[in-house]
Amino acid sequence: MALTPIKIPTHCPCCESELQLVNDQLFCRNISCSAQLGKKLEHFVKVLNIKGLGPKSLEKLGLSDITEIFYLELADFAAALGSEKLAEKLLEEVEKSKQSPLHTVLASFSIPLIGETVSKKLCSVVSHIDEITVETCKKAGLGEKATFNLYRDWE
């Protein structure tokens, strides 16, 4: 039996953007890719410990940006999820997440190389997001790639 060679995909199956090969892995770099947004939203709510907002609930809410979570009202949750009781609990969880420490918030953004450990290092020299500069990143011991990723994702 002859083996059929596997054809390496060249485009994202979700958004059709061209894929980039990095260290033997394929990546979609389209920041508007709905598959990427879904995973970023899942990571965001997991790191901020927003209980009850799993993948299916997030999909039903139809968010197009991470920050939209904080602008949802009770009626938005209830309409999307079909339960006022559930909506009240989720709204309470979202409100609670607004009190998360800066290092947790930074880690929630899915910025490559900016996880919990790096965020804690950075927050040892800054206390507010506005204080993050190239100099404070260096002072915290962040490398060039981590600093670049931090700034690239905020532009």
N, C-alpha and C positions, 0 to 999 in steps of 0.2 A: 504494500500500500504506500503510495507516494504521499509525502507530507506537503501540505499547502503552506507556503510561507505566509506569515502574518503580516498584514499591511499596517504599518504604523500610522495612526490617524494624524492628519495635519490640521484639522479644525475642530473646535469645541463642539461636542454633540448638542449642547444646549443653546449656544448663541452664534455658532458658526464662525467665531473669531479664530484667527490663525493661532495655533499652539506653539509655545516655545519649549525647546528641549534644554533642560538645566539639570546637570548631574544625572543623566539617564532617566529623568522624570519629565513628563509633559505638563505644562502649565498654561492655562488660559489667563491672559493678562487684561482681559476686558473688565474694567471695574463695574460695568453695567450688566454683567452676566448674571442672570437670575439664579443660577446654581450657586455661584459664589456668594451672592447676597444671602441666600438661604442658609448656607453654612456659617457665614459671618454672624447672622442673627442668632443662630443656635448657640454659637460660641459666646456671643455677647450676653445672652440671658443666662447661660450656664455659669459663666465667670461671675456675673453680678448676682447670682443665686436668686433669680426671679422664678420662684416655684410656680408651676402650672403652665408656663409658656414653653411647651414642647414644639417639635417640628410641625405637627398637624395644626396646632393652634396658631402658630406663626404664619403658616400657609393660608389659613382662613382669614387672617387679618389683612393679608395682601399688602404688606409694607414694602416700600421701595427704598427705604433708608433706615439705618439703625436708630437715628434720633427720633423717628416717628413714634417709637414706643412711648416716649415721654410726653407726647402730645395727644395720645388717645384718651378719650373720655369714657365714662361708664357706658354711655349709649353705643359707642364704637365697639367696645368689647362685647356687649350684650348682643348687638346686631350680628356680629361676625360669628360668635360662638353659641348663640341661641339660649343663653342662660344668664339671667341677671345676678343670680347668686355667685356663679363662677366669675362673672364680670367684676363684681365687687371684690372678690378675693384677689383677682389678678391686678386690679387697680391698686389695691393695698400693697401687693408685692412690688409693683413698679415704683410706688411712692417710697417704699422702704429702701429700694435699690439706689435711690437718689442720695442716700447717706453713705454710700460706699466710699472707702478711702481712695485717695488718688492712685495709689499703686494698683489697686484692683481695677479701677476704671481704665487705666492705661493698658493693662493686660487684657482687658475685654475687647479691645479694638481689632484684634487679629492682625496686628502689624508684625511682619516677619522679624524675628530676633528680639521682639519686645514682649517677653512673657512675664510671669510673676517675679522671677529672680531679678531680671534686668529692671523691671519697674520698681522693685523695692530699692535697688541700688540708686536709681535715679531719684527716687523720693527721699533718699537720705540726704540729698543736697538741695532739693526744692520742696516747697510746700504748696505750690499752686501751679497749675498748668501753664500759666503765663510766664513763669520763671524758667521754663525749659528753653535752653539755648544750646548752641554748639559747645559753648564754654562749660555750661553746667553738665552736659552729657560727658565731656572729657573729664571733668572733675569727678563724676560718678564712676568713671572707668568704662564707659561704653566705647565700643570700637567704632570705626568709621562706618561700617556697613549698618550697624544698628542705628547709629545717628542718622545716616542717610535715609533709612527706611522710615524712621520716625518723622522726618521732615517731608519725605515724598508722600506719605499717606495723609498728611495734613494740608497739603497744598490744594 
